[in-house]
């Protein structure tokens, strides 16, 4: 893979012709490049800070590690693959499970760190042997079911935020909280249908702003912590739990393991999407990308940030602007790191009341689930075939009902069990089919398929 650490100017450096694109190794003038980098920060910001807001992780540490992870990704992929690494929604459910019942964030950080290490190992394997084994293990019906059940598994958590559950939000007026949630959701929907381009793609964060303003007018936002927070300071880092001092930490890993499959699909989909847009075969860089995301997630887990993934929001920005310069992503990464050194930013994020969060998560968790459905549609999964019907059906019910099995200190929750069910049921049915000579298989993943964000 060719590597470049400088960029040649595209044309006159000031504009892009309607029929031209700015390639990864090109850049516009530095003022323009900084502007595009800031645009990438805006695109990633809403989703990236939502994860720490939902899970309780430090927003400043999350922003810091997302920026650092982005720079690491650019280095390890030879500065040839434009991408921003933001917070992955796939971690939300296992993090909430790890911290349920008063568990501290260090427990969840251990799970994130472990998944980062595992993803890095997968990256090394893919770099050596290619991605064919991934497609064989997880055909579209299996991958779609796994992604969908992660979103559906989160549904019970929405109600607590929507109503301002008094058990976790003492003193919050439940009626006002529900009203704010409804206003937030309505704002998200209206912004989505009324606006196109970047504004439409930012409907989640803009809807949150509307809900936040309404909540503030109703007296539901506390500004004391924001006023007391310093403008500049170190990110709020924390170390992960030590599994050798606390063996129970090994028990949370089954809930995190399915996230690896989602992160693999996200990275593969990102690479294929960018390759199609710049008209290049970027498949050879897949292993490096997985390794980079794995190392970025490992660093985040070690320092108290959210796990990372490649971001579809930023693909949307590139598609709209036709600017694929990695120089803009270096700018975006540096800006995110600098934002991580502002406790004031973290305090503002944590001041968002539960009602606003409830309105957002109704849409957000549903969208996560629908990404799995989109995988089925995009790949033409034929649900008239029993081999497609049963793996998805069993996995979704197990995930939504949140079945749980405890084996000593190891706990398998709905996501882990649903994932196991999807893979096991499919491959068992395929094996029996081969033995009987019917050779029924699920729809394979075509080369141009785009797995989920």
C-alpha positions in Angstrom: 0.0 0.0 0.0 1.4 3.4 -1.0 1.7 5.8 1.8 1.9 9.6 1.6 2.4 12.2 4.3 1.9 15.2 2.2 -1.0 16.4 0.0 -0.9 17.9 -3.5 -3.2 20.8 -4.1 -6.3 20.1 -6.0 -6.6 22.4 -9.0 -6.3 26.0 -7.7 -6.9 24.8 -4.2 -10.0 27.0 -3.7 -12.9 25.0 -5.3 -14.0 21.7 -6.7 -15.4 21.4 -10.2 -18.9 19.9 -10.3 -17.6 16.8 -12.2 -14.4 16.4 -10.0 -13.5 15.0 -6.6 -10.8 15.8 -4.2 -8.9 12.5 -3.7 -7.5 11.4 -0.3 -4.0 12.4 -1.3 -5.1 15.9 -2.4 -6.3 19.0 -0.5 -7.8 22.4 -1.0 -6.2 25.5 0.4 -5.5 25.2 4.1 -8.3 27.6 5.1 -10.8 25.5 3.0 -9.3 22.3 4.5 -9.7 23.6 8.0 -13.3 24.5 7.2 -14.0 21.0 5.9 -12.3 19.5 9.0 -14.6 21.5 11.2 -17.6 20.3 9.2 -16.5 16.7 9.9 -16.4 17.6 13.6 -20.0 18.9 13.5 -21.1 15.8 11.6 -19.6 13.4 14.2 -20.3 15.4 17.3 -24.0 14.7 17.9 -23.6 10.9 17.7 -20.2 10.9 19.5 -21.3 12.7 22.6 -24.6 10.8 22.8 -22.9 7.6 23.8 -21.2 9.1 27.0 -24.4 11.0 27.7 -26.4 7.7 27.7 -23.7 5.5 29.4 -22.2 8.0 31.9 -18.7 8.0 30.4 -16.7 11.2 30.4 -17.6 13.3 27.3 -14.1 15.0 27.4 -12.3 11.6 27.5 -14.6 10.3 24.7 -13.9 13.3 22.5 -10.1 13.1 23.2 -9.9 9.4 22.3 -12.1 9.8 19.2 -9.7 12.4 17.9 -6.7 10.4 18.9 -8.2 7.3 17.4 -8.9 9.1 14.1 -5.2 10.2 13.9 -4.1 6.7 14.7 -6.4 5.3 12.0 -5.0 7.7 9.4 -1.4 6.7 10.3 -2.0 2.9 10.2 -3.9 3.0 6.9 -1.1 5.0 5.3 -3.0 8.3 5.2 -5.0 6.8 2.3 -8.4 6.0 3.9 -10.5 9.1 4.9 -12.4 8.2 8.1 -13.5 9.6 11.5 -13.6 7.3 14.5 -16.4 8.3 16.8 -18.3 6.6 19.6 -19.9 3.3 18.6 -23.6 2.8 19.5 -23.0 -1.0 19.6 -21.3 -0.6 23.0 -24.3 1.0 24.7 -26.2 -2.1 25.6 -23.2 -4.1 27.1 -22.0 -1.0 28.9 -25.4 -0.5 30.5 -25.5 -4.2 31.4 -22.0 -3.9 33.0 -22.9 -0.9 35.1 -26.4 -2.1 36.1 -27.0 -2.5 39.8 -24.4 0.2 40.8 -21.4 -1.2 38.9 -18.8 1.5 38.2 -17.6 2.6 34.7 -14.2 0.8 35.3 -16.1 -2.5 34.7 -17.4 -1.3 31.4 -14.0 0.1 30.4 -12.5 -3.4 30.8 -15.1 -4.8 28.4 -14.3 -2.0 25.9 -10.5 -2.6 26.2 -11.0 -6.4 25.7 -13.1 -5.8 22.6 -10.5 -3.4 21.2 -7.8 -6.1 21.7 -9.9 -8.7 20.0 -10.8 -6.4 17.1 -7.1 -5.7 16.6 -6.4 -9.4 16.4 -9.2 -9.8 13.9 -7.5 -7.0 11.9 -4.2 -8.9 11.8 -6.0 -12.1 10.7 -7.9 -10.3 8.0 -4.7 -8.6 6.8 -3.2 -12.1 6.4 -6.1 -14.1 5.1 -8.7 -11.7 3.8 -12.4 -11.2 4.6 -13.9 -14.4 3.1 -14.1 -16.2 6.4 -16.1 -13.3 7.9 -18.7 -13.5 5.1 -18.9 -17.3 5.6 -19.4 -17.0 9.3 -22.0 -14.2 9.1 -24.1 -14.1 5.9 -26.4 -11.1 5.7 -29.3 -12.8 7.5 -27.0 -13.4 10.5 -25.4 -10.0 10.5 -28.7 -8.2 10.1 -30.2 -10.1 13.0 -27.3 -9.3 15.3 -27.3 -5.6 14.5 -31.1 -5.4 14.8 -31.3 -7.2 18.2 -28.7 -4.8 19.7 -31.1 -1.9 18.9 -34.2 -3.7 20.1 -32.5 -4.9 23.3 -32.1 -1.3 24.3 -35.8 -0.5 24.0 -36.7 -1.0 27.7 -34.1 1.7 28.7 -36.0 4.3 26.6 -39.0 4.5 28.9 -37.0 5.4 32.0 -35.5 8.4 30.1 -38.8 9.4 28.5 -40.6 9.7 31.8 -37.7 10.7 34.0 -37.9 7.6 36.0 -37.9 8.8 39.7 -35.7 5.8 40.8 -32.8 7.1 38.7 -33.9 10.8 38.4 -35.2 11.9 41.8 -37.1 15.1 41.8 -37.8 15.2 38.1 -41.5 16.0 37.1 -42.5 13.0 35.1 -45.2 14.9 33.2 -42.8 17.7 32.1 -40.1 15.1 31.3 -42.5 13.3 28.9 -43.6 16.6 27.3 -40.0 17.5 26.7 -39.3 14.1 25.2 -42.2 14.5 22.9 -41.1 17.9 21.7 -37.5 16.6 21.2 -38.8 13.6 19.1 -41.1 15.9 17.1 -38.2 18.3 16.4 -36.0 15.5 15.1 -38.7 14.2 12.8 -39.6 17.7 11.4 -35.9 18.7 10.9 -35.4 15.4 9.0 -38.3 16.0 6.6 -38.0 19.8 6.2 -34.2 20.1 5.5 -31.8 18.4 3.2 -28.0 18.2 3.2 -26.0 18.7 6.3 -28.8 20.1 8.4 -31.0 17.1 7.6 -28.2 14.7 8.6 -27.8 16.6 11.9 -31.5 16.2 12.8 -30.6 14.2 16.0 -28.3 16.8 17.5 -30.5 19.8 16.3 -33.6 18.1 17.8 -31.7 17.8 21.0 -30.9 21.5 21.0 -34.6 22.2 20.6 -35.5 19.9 23.4 -32.8 21.3 25.6 -34.0 24.9 25.1 -37.6 23.8 25.9 -36.4 21.9 29.0 -34.4 25.0 30.1 -37.4 27.2 29.8 -39.4 24.7 31.9 -36.7 24.7 34.6 -35.5 21.2 34.0 -31.9 22.0 33.2 -29.4 22.6 36.0 -26.7 25.0 35.0 -24.7 25.1 38.3 -22.2 22.4 37.1 -21.8 24.2 33.8 -21.0 27.5 35.5 -18.5 25.9 37.9 -16.7 23.9 35.2 -13.4 25.3 33.9 -12.9 26.2 30.3 -9.6 24.3 30.1 -8.4 21.2 31.9 -7.4 17.6 31.5 -9.9 15.1 30.1 -11.6 13.0 32.8 -9.6 9.8 32.4 -10.1 6.6 34.4 -8.4 3.2 34.3 -10.3 0.0 33.5 -11.1 -2.6 36.1 -8.4 -5.3 36.9 -9.8 -8.7 36.1 -7.1 -10.4 38.1 -8.1 -8.5 41.2 -11.8 -8.8 40.4 -12.5 -12.1 38.6 -16.2 -11.1 38.2 -15.0 -8.8 35.3 -14.5 -11.9 33.1 -18.3 -12.5 33.5 -19.2 -9.3 31.6 -17.3 -10.2 28.4 -20.0 -12.4 26.8 -22.2 -9.3 26.6 -19.5 -7.4 24.8 -18.3 -10.1 22.4 -21.1 -9.5 19.7 -19.9 -5.9 19.4 -16.8 -7.3 17.6 -19.0 -8.6 14.8 -20.7 -5.2 14.4 -17.5 -3.3 14.4 -16.1 -5.6 11.7 -19.2 -5.0 9.5 -19.0 -1.2 10.1 -15.4 -1.0 9.0 -15.8 -3.3 6.0 -18.9 -1.3 4.9 -17.0 2.0 5.3 -14.1 0.8 3.2 -16.4 -0.5 0.4 -18.4 2.8 0.4 -15.3 5.0 0.2 -13.8 2.7 -2.4 -16.9 3.1 -4.6 -16.9 6.9 -4.2 -13.3 7.4 -5.1 -13.4 4.6 -7.7 -10.6 2.5 -6.0 -10.2 -1.0 -4.7 -9.5 -0.3 -1.0 -10.2 -3.9 0.1 -6.4 -4.6 0.7 -6.5 -2.0 3.5 -9.3 -3.7 5.4 -7.0 -5.5 7.8 -5.2 -2.3 8.6 -8.5 -0.5 9.2 -9.7 -3.1 11.6 -6.3 -3.1 13.4 -6.5 0.7 13.7 -10.0 0.7 15.1 -9.1 -2.1 17.5 -6.1 -0.2 18.8 -8.2 3.0 19.1 -10.9 1.2 21.0 -8.2 -0.4 23.3 -6.8 3.1 24.1 -10.3 4.4 24.8 -11.0 1.5 27.1 -7.7 2.0 28.9 -8.3 5.7 29.5 -12.0 5.9 30.1 -13.4 6.8 26.7 -16.2 5.1 24.7 -15.3 2.4 22.1 -14.8 3.7 18.6 -16.0 2.9 15.0 -15.9 4.4 11.6 -18.6 7.0 11.1 -21.3 6.9 8.4 -22.2 10.6 9.2 -18.8 11.6 7.8 -19.3 9.4 4.7 -22.4 11.5 4.1 -20.4 14.7 4.3 -17.9 13.4 1.8 -20.6 12.3 -0.6 -22.2 15.7 -0.4 -19.0 17.7 -0.8 -17.0 15.3 -3.0 -14.0 16.1 -0.8 -12.2 13.0 0.4 -9.0 14.6 1.5 -7.4 12.9 4.5 -6.0 16.4 5.4 -9.6 17.4 6.5 -9.7 14.4 8.9 -6.3 15.3 10.5 -7.9 18.7 11.2 -11.0 17.1 12.6 -9.0 14.8 14.8 -7.0 17.7 16.2 -10.1 19.7 16.9 -11.7 16.8 18.8 -8.6 16.4 20.9 -8.7 20.1 21.8 -12.4 19.9 22.7 -11.4 17.1 25.1 -9.4 19.6 27.1 -12.5 21.6 27.9 -14.4 20.5 31.1 -17.0 23.1 30.2 -18.0 21.1 27.1 -18.4 18.0 29.2 -20.5 19.8 31.8 -22.8 21.1 29.1 -23.3 17.6 27.7 -24.1 16.2 31.1 -26.6 18.9 31.7 -29.0 17.4 29.1 -32.1 16.3 31.1 -33.6 12.8 30.8 -36.6 13.9 28.9 -34.5 15.2 26.0 -32.5 12.0 26.1 -35.8 10.0 26.0 -37.0 11.7 22.9 -33.6 11.1 21.2 -33.3 7.4 22.2 -36.8 6.5 20.9 -35.6 7.4 17.4 -31.9 6.4 17.9 -32.4 2.9 19.2 -35.0 2.2 16.6 -32.6 3.4 13.9 -29.9 1.1 15.2 -32.3 -1.8 14.9 -33.4 -0.8 11.4 -29.8 -0.8 10.2 -30.0 -4.6 10.7 -33.2 -4.6 8.6 -31.5 -2.5 5.9 -28.7 -5.2 5.7 -31.4 -7.7 4.8 -33.0 -5.4 2.2 -29.7 -4.4 0.6 -28.6 -7.9 0.3 -31.9 -9.3 -0.9 -32.4 -11.8 1.9 -35.2 -14.1 0.9 -37.3 -14.7 4.0 -39.4 -17.3 2.2 -36.4 -19.7 2.9 -36.6 -21.3 6.4 -32.8 -21.0 6.6 -33.2 -17.2 6.6 -36.4 -17.2 8.7 -35.4 -19.1 11.8 -31.9 -17.7 12.6 -33.4 -14.1 12.5 -36.7 -15.1 14.3 -35.0 -16.9 17.2 -32.2 -14.3 17.6 -34.6 -11.3 17.7 -36.9 -12.8 20.3 -34.0 -13.8 22.5 -32.5 -10.3 22.2 -35.7 -8.4 22.7 -36.8 -10.5 25.7 -33.2 -10.2 27.1 -32.9 -13.9 28.0 -30.1 -14.4 30.6 -28.0 -17.4 31.5 -25.5 -17.4 34.4 -22.7 -19.8 34.5 -20.8 -19.1 37.6 -19.4 -15.6 37.3 -20.1 -15.5 33.6 -23.4 -13.9 32.5 -24.8 -14.3 29.0 -27.4 -11.6 28.3 -29.9 -11.2 25.5 -27.4 -9.7 23.1 -24.8 -12.5 23.6 -27.4 -15.3 23.5 -29.2 -13.8 20.5 -25.9 -13.6 18.6 -25.0 -17.2 19.5 -28.5 -18.2 18.4 -28.2 -16.4 15.0 -24.9 -18.0 14.2 -25.6 -21.5 15.6 -29.1 -21.8 14.2 -28.0 -20.8 10.7 -24.9 -23.0 10.6 -26.8 -26.0 12.1 -29.5 -25.7 9.5 -26.9 -25.3 6.7 -25.1 -28.4 7.9 -28.2 -30.5 8.0 -29.1 -29.1 4.6 -25.8 -30.2 3.2 -26.1 -33.7 4.8 -29.5 -34.1 3.2 -28.2 -32.9 -0.1 -30.5 -29.9 -0.5 -27.6 -27.4 -0.1 -29.8 -24.6 1.0 -27.8 -21.5 2.0 -28.6 -18.0 2.9 -28.0 -15.0 0.6 -24.2 -14.4 0.3 -22.7 -10.9 0.8 -22.1 -9.3 -2.6 -18.9 -7.4 -3.1 -20.7 -4.1 -3.3 -22.8 -4.5 -0.2 -22.6 -1.8 2.5 -22.9 -3.2 6.0 -24.1 -0.9 8.8 -22.6 2.2 10.4 
